[in-house]
Amino acid sequence: MEIDLHKKYFVSTIMDKEGKVFKRSRVSTDRESIKHYFSLLKNIRPVKTVIEATFNWAYFYDEISPFVNEAILAHPLKTRAIAEARIKTDY
């Protein structure tokens, strides 16, 4: 799962190991919305997520940690550089 974290919402992209996208969701970042969204994923195991390390990552991490098996923080500038690169070698 990839999380694009913003101040008032996050966008979740659920993928399989090969990168096939199953679902994209836009969810509010208030505590109840986060808990509700991640509680819906209880049938998906293991849940691994990548979160861009923005200003509110610690709050978000604290909220999702009971629901995920692994959360990885990604450096925002390095993530952007990879996404915008013309030559991709991360297939």
C-alpha positions in Angstrom: 0.0 0.0 0.0 1.3 3.4 -0.9 0.2 6.5 1.1 0.3 10.0 -0.3 -0.1 12.0 2.9 -1.5 15.5 2.9 -2.6 17.8 5.7 -6.3 17.2 5.5 -6.5 13.9 3.6 -4.4 10.9 2.4 -4.6 9.0 -0.8 -4.2 5.2 -0.4 -3.2 3.0 -3.3 -3.6 -0.7 -2.6 -1.5 -2.9 -4.9 -0.3 -6.5 -5.0 3.4 -7.6 -5.1 3.6 -7.1 -8.8 2.3 -3.5 -8.6 -1.2 -4.2 -9.9 -3.5 -1.5 -8.5 -6.7 -2.8 -6.8 -8.1 0.3 -5.2 -7.4 4.0 -4.7 -9.1 5.9 -1.9 -9.0 9.4 -0.6 -9.6 9.6 3.2 -9.7 12.4 5.7 -6.7 12.5 8.2 -8.9 12.8 11.3 -8.4 10.0 13.8 -11.8 8.4 13.3 -11.6 8.3 9.5 -8.1 6.8 9.6 -9.2 4.1 12.1 -12.3 3.3 10.1 -10.4 3.0 6.8 -7.7 0.8 8.2 -10.2 -1.4 10.0 -11.7 -2.2 6.6 -8.4 -3.8 5.6 -8.6 -6.5 8.3 -8.9 -9.2 5.7 -5.8 -8.1 3.9 -2.6 -9.6 5.5 0.1 -8.7 5.7 -0.4 -4.9 5.3 2.8 -3.1 4.3 2.7 0.6 3.6 5.1 3.3 2.4 4.5 6.8 3.7 6.1 9.9 2.4 7.8 11.5 5.4 5.9 14.8 5.5 5.3 17.1 8.5 2.5 15.0 10.0 4.0 11.5 9.5 4.4 10.8 13.2 0.8 11.5 14.0 -0.3 9.3 11.0 2.1 6.5 11.9 0.8 6.4 15.5 -2.8 6.1 14.2 -2.1 3.3 11.6 0.4 1.2 13.6 -2.2 -1.1 15.2 -3.5 -1.9 11.7 -0.3 -2.5 9.6 2.5 -5.1 9.8 5.1 -2.7 8.4 5.3 1.0 7.7 8.2 2.4 5.8 9.0 6.1 5.6 10.2 7.5 2.3 12.3 10.6 1.9 10.1 13.2 0.1 12.9 14.6 -2.2 14.2 11.2 -3.1 10.7 9.9 -3.8 10.0 12.9 -6.1 13.3 12.4 -7.9 12.5 8.7 -8.6 8.9 9.5 -9.8 10.2 12.3 -12.1 13.2 10.4 -13.6 13.1 9.8 -17.3 15.0 6.5 -17.0 13.4 4.1 -14.6 15.3 1.0 -13.4 12.9 0.1 -10.5 10.7 -2.3 -12.4 
